[in-house]
């Protein structure tokens, strides 16, 4: 049975995690957001065949997970949910790019495989970092930080509403699916046609709800702007935090640490 | 100069698809009155409520809130004095946290931050949920959501409270708590409901709507004892006025 309401959008737990209390949780969200953005840019800017140089970057999400007391397995499961996108993006690389780049004895690895693995590694790093950011900050706080950093308000409001109503929407969808499954016998009625009307129904309900929410907003004086009170303060701890990580990312980006280490080791033994 | 009165004169409303919503509704509600609006499904209760703060504009007739006629020009003043609690709290609670949601109205009124914070905490305390202020709305129970929805309106300190089915989908204890809470409010109240027992507890006056028309308007206790009227309007006597089906004992509110 479809368990969208239980598995996929077990997002609520993210908010519970974000309510924790650690020095990391107390840091201004803008600092955390900025650091994660620098991290993502550093990782994504690597060359197509780069693999080893990216490994040390795992220190960032892992350090945050450790310092924030987050459950690693839970976050990894969330990464797996979006993994199919990355897996299919690069799936043809090994077939298209057959130039041998690496040979281990008689075992040859083509450039396609390396670039494919590189895509997967990038994906894991960036998604894990983004999820960690949300888990220690809270989705809506990340949105507010984006606004304070200059993102136009319509986008912020879109994100906030998406997050607010995704729970309502999945519940509604789950109810529809459940109601259908109770009246489906021997897979009759599971076909495409009932599915279309189910989705259509969901869309209409959503439009209706949107209208009611809009009315409710107008009743309380909505004039196109969403006012939110959330004092934020950038102090020395934040500056130190961003600066330290930025320096580390810079070093890791321009010096291939594992390679250096490898050369050092092989140098010692030859 | 009271803002707490509502005066409707021959309100007509036709929906864009041609459905007749209101068909000549007139009444006057005075300062501090608590009025139940009852009627079968589709009688026009929600349509009428949506007129009270200008969400819908009457096709014909006049509506005045206090000294203002409800028109495009006065809509801000009207919405300031009429607080509307929607039927589904999920429609009303759209902000990331309970605090943000209760602060939404006062911030839109342009009040200073300190005042807003004070009002939010007062409103949450009034409905007894100040411990929830940091929680996201989707994590609340049905009763908690309802209380917060009421707080979002109280924080704007309205003169008139308009509620659509406040006791719907609440468990018996939450319903009782809600009734006790509403009793303490001194606002002018209009409560659209199918819960006639709650109406008996809260409202001294009842307006019965049927097919877009007012079929009765008077003291609640009289109207609910008029079986013929109730049947004609698609309603039933409240349980408190019926004999106990289990033991046959007399009604809680005996007929005089």
Interface residues (C-beta under 8 A of the other chain):
Chain A: X12 X15 X19 X139 X140 X141 X143 X144 X160 X161 X163 X164 X165 X167 X168 X209 X212 X213 X215 X216 X217 X218 X219 X220 X221 X222 X223 X226 X227 X228 X229 X230
Chain B: X50 X53 X55 X76 X79 X80 X83 X84 X86 X88 X90 X91 X92 X94 X95 X96 X97 X99 X100 X103 X104 X105 X107 X108 X109 X113 X116 X117 X134 X136 X137 X138 X139 X152 X153 X156
